[in-house]
């Protein structure tokens, strides 16, 4: 780790007069006292009250507690506003920051490039995490920048696999109208978000590859938000009622909102005959609770503790001017700039 050292040089000259003061010895001692300061890390969050992002923040704080005097995390909440995040970036860069962890609001190529260019001017290491940029070009333009993300294709495949398994185990619990077709609703995060697109595509593709016919009743953008998802599903239920056989959500927060809406109509309260299959992504504590209660079919765990630890490990390597993955089991993907964390399935019968 690059140490910030406060060096205090004390020169002590001792003159000893012996007898008549004719002779003297001059002794000079050079003492170096080194005081290590913690590495200061600016953490720019797209939205601090996002359920999964808040868990990452909590785990980073736990890492700081366990590494007293070694690292200090300074958090900024953009409240889902890129203009505000740009302002916060300027504030962070004006401080004595050693590393930046940036959870982008706007993942477009132009916006990402603007963020990278500003950081590049200060020659600071940066990890773009959780919300993956649409293009890797901005990351590749700066040799001190990497991405920490997941394999969104894997998330979609595992989501679809949960539904396939349920269909095979007891098709009639899902195929409530007995037409041998799965009528579903998609709750997506953002229109142009890489994770949202991949999770949606591969979840449906997995279901169809298993030989299950599907029909999309609706796709609604709920911006990763529980309340927006609740409102959307409430309106969809007025429109489609129990024709909806499954709700596939790009994250757990929206899945939780969907269940809240369904429960307003007496669904998803424990009676299998009045349950609409809901699956999510993230493995949040609330989603796990709903799964244990039988209100939610399953989720795909993205471990916030593991992500926080990866941010810390990769980041400290970068601060030390090492390869981010040196001495770790992490690997770059084919892009050469992205490290991807794995998902795992979480369903009721695993508990």
N, C-alpha and C positions, 0 to 999 in steps of 0.2 A: 504494500500500500504506500502510495506517495504520502509521506509524512509532512505535516506542516510543523516546522520546528521553530520554537522560540529559543534562540541561542543567547545566553547571557555569559559574556566573557568577563571574568573577574581577575584582575591582575593585582597580586599582592606582593609588595616589595617590603621585605623585612631587612632593616639595617641594624645589624648588631655591632655595637661598639664594644670592643674588647679593651679593657683596662683604660689606656690613655686615649682611646678613639683613633689610634693610628691605623688600625686595620679594620676593614668592614667586609661583610659578605652580603651580596645582593641575591636574594632568592626570588625568582619569578615563577608563579604557579598559574597556569591557564586552565580554568575549570569550565567545562561546557555542560550546562544543565539543559536537557531536552524535554520539552513538554509537548506531548502529542495532542493535537486537536482532532475532533471527530470529522469524518468526511461528511460534508453537507450535501444532501440530496434533495433537489426540488422535484416534487411529485405533482404533476399537472393532471388533474382528473377532469374528464368530460362532464361528469355529473356525480357528485359525492354521495347523493342519496340513492343512486342506483344500487339495488340490493347486492349484486355480485361485486361491484366496485367497492362498496363499503366494506365487504369482507376482506378484499385485498388490502385496503387501508388498515384495517384492524390488525391483520397479520404483519404488515410492515411495522406497525407500532410495537408489536410483540418482539419482532426482530431487534428493534432499537433497544427495548428494555433488556434483552438478553445480550446486547453488545454495548453496554454503557461506555461512553467515551470513545467509541469507535465509529459510530454512525449517527447522524441526525437527519430525520426526514421532515421536510417542510412541505405542507400540503396546500394546494390551490384548487378551488372548486370553480369550474367554468360555467356551471349551471346550464350545460348543453348550449352554450353560446360561444362560437368560435372567435368572435370579436373580443369577448371578455378573455378568452384563453390567450389570445395574442397579447393582450395587455398584461396578463399575468406572466407570460413568458418574458416580456421586457422587464418586469419587476424582478423575476427570478435571476435573469442575466445580469442585473445591476447589483446583485448581492454576491457574496463570496461563496458561490455554488461550485461544487466539484463534479457533479453528475446530475443529469436530468432524466426523469422517467416521465414520458408523455403519453397520456391516454387521450388521443385526438378526438375533438368534436367532429370536425370535417375531415373525412378521409380521402377527399378528392386529391388528384395529383397536384394541382396548382396550390391548394392550401397546404398540403404536406410539404411541398417544396419551399414555400414561404417560411414555414416553421424550421425546416432543416437549415435553410440559408442563414437565419438569424442565429441559430446555435453554432453554426460553422464559423461565424465571425468571431466567436469567443473561444473556438477550438475546444469545446467541452464534449465529453462523451455523452451519448444519448441513447436510450432504449425506448422505442415506440412500442407500446404494449396494449394488449387486449383488443383494441379496435384497429384492425389491420388496414393500412393504406391500400387504395385501389391499385396503385402502381408502385413497384419497388424502385423505380428510377430515382425518386428523390433520396431514398436511403442509400442507393448505390453511388450517388453523387458526393457522398461524404464518408470518408473511410473510418470515421469514429461514431458511426450510427448503425444500429441493428434493430430488428423487430423481434419481439417475443409474442408469439401468438399460439394458436392451436391449429389442428387440421380440421377445418370446418366440414370437409367431405366426410371425415370419420364420424363427426357428430351427427350428421344427417343419416348416415348408414346405420348407426346404432339406434337412433330414434325410429327409423323405419323398421328396424329389426324387432323392436319392442312390440310394435303393432302387428307385424307378421306372426310373431310367436303367439300373441293373444288370439289372433284370427285362427291359427291352427289348433290352439288348445280348445277354444269354444267359440266358433264362428258366430253363433246366434247371439252371443252377448254384444258383439259389435254390429253384426248385420241385422239390425232390429227390424227392418222392413222386408227382410228375407228375399232381396233381389240379387244377392250374390255380388253386390257392388258396394265398395266402401265410399260412402259420401262423407267428405271431410271439409274442414275449414282450416286455412293457414293464417296464423298470426305472425306477421313478419316484423323485424326490427326497423330497418330502413330500406328504402327502395333500392339504393345503389350500394348498400353495404355488402362487402365480400362474404362475411360470415352468414348474413341473412340469406343471400342468394344461394350459397352452397348448401346450407342446412336445409333449405326448402327443396332444392333440386334433388339432393341425394336421399332425403327421407322418402319422397314419393317414388323416386326411381327404384329404391330398394323394395318398396311394397309391390310395385308392379313387376319387378323381376321375379318375385316370389309367386307370380301367377294370379295375383289379386287384382281384380278390375277396380278402377277408382273413378270417382267423379268429384271434381272440385266445385263445391257450392259457392265458396267465396274466399278471397284473399284480402286481408285487411292489414294495413300498416298501423301498428300500435307503438312504434318508437321505443321498444324495449320496456314499456311502462305498464305497470299493473293496472292503474286507474283507467288509462286509455283502452287497454284490452278489455276491462270489465264493461266499459261503455259500448265497445264494438260488439262484444258477444251478446250483450243484452239486446241490442238492435237486431243482431242476426237471429237470435232465438225468437223474437217477435216475427221475423220473416220466415224462418225455416222450421222452428220448433224442433221436435225430436227427429226430424229428417237428418239432422246433424248426427253422425255416428262417431266422428273423431275430430278432435281439435289438435292440430300439430303446431306447437308454438316454438319460435326460434330461441326463446329463453324461458326460464322459470318464472320470472316476474310476470310476464304476460300470461303464462299458464295459470298462475295463482289468481290473476284477475279474471280469467275465464271461468275458473271454478267458482269464484265469488258470485259471478253473474248467474251461472247455472243453478247455484244453490238458492237464488232468489225465486227460481221456478220449481223448487223442490227436487232438483237433480243433484247427483254427486254428494249424497249424504250418507252413503253406506249401503243402499239398496241396489244390488246389481241390475235389477229390472228398470231402474231409473238412474242409470249412470252413463254418461257420455265419456268415451275414452279421451283423456287429455295427456299429452306428453310434452316435456319441455327439455331445456338444456341448462346446465350449470350445477345442479345438485345443491341448491341453497338449503339451509336448515328448514325453512318453511316448506319447501317442496318435499323434502324428505319426510317431514311430519305428515303432509297430506297423503303421501304414498303409503305410509304406515297405517293411516286411518282408512285407506281404501278409497279415498276421494279422487286420487290422481293415479294414472296407470304407471307412470315411470318417468325418469329423467336420465340425462347423460351428464355424469359428473365432470365438471371442470374444477379442479381443486384449487381454491383461492390461496390456501397455505402453500401449496407447491408452487403456485405462480409467484407469490411474494418472495419465497426463498430463491427462485430462479432469478428474479429481478435483482435481489441482493447479491447473489453469487456472481452473475454475469457482470453486474455493474461494478463490483469491487475489482474484478479483473480488469475492466476497462480503465478504472481510475489508476490502476497500477501500470497502465500501458502494456498490459498483456493481451493476448487473444481472449475474447470474452469466454470461450469455452475451455481454456487451458485448465487442466487438472479436474475437469468435470466429466460427467457422462452425457452432457448435452451435445447435440450435433446441429450443424447448419443444414438446411434443406437444399434443394437444387439451385435456389436463388443465390446461395452463398451469404445471405445477410439475415435470414430468418431462422430462429430457433422455435420449434413447435413442441408443445406439451400434449400429452395424450389424454383421451377421454376414457371413461368406463361407464357401463350401463348400471343403472340403479332402479330396481323394481321391488315390489312388495315381498315376493317370496324369497328374496335374498336376505331379508331382515331376520 
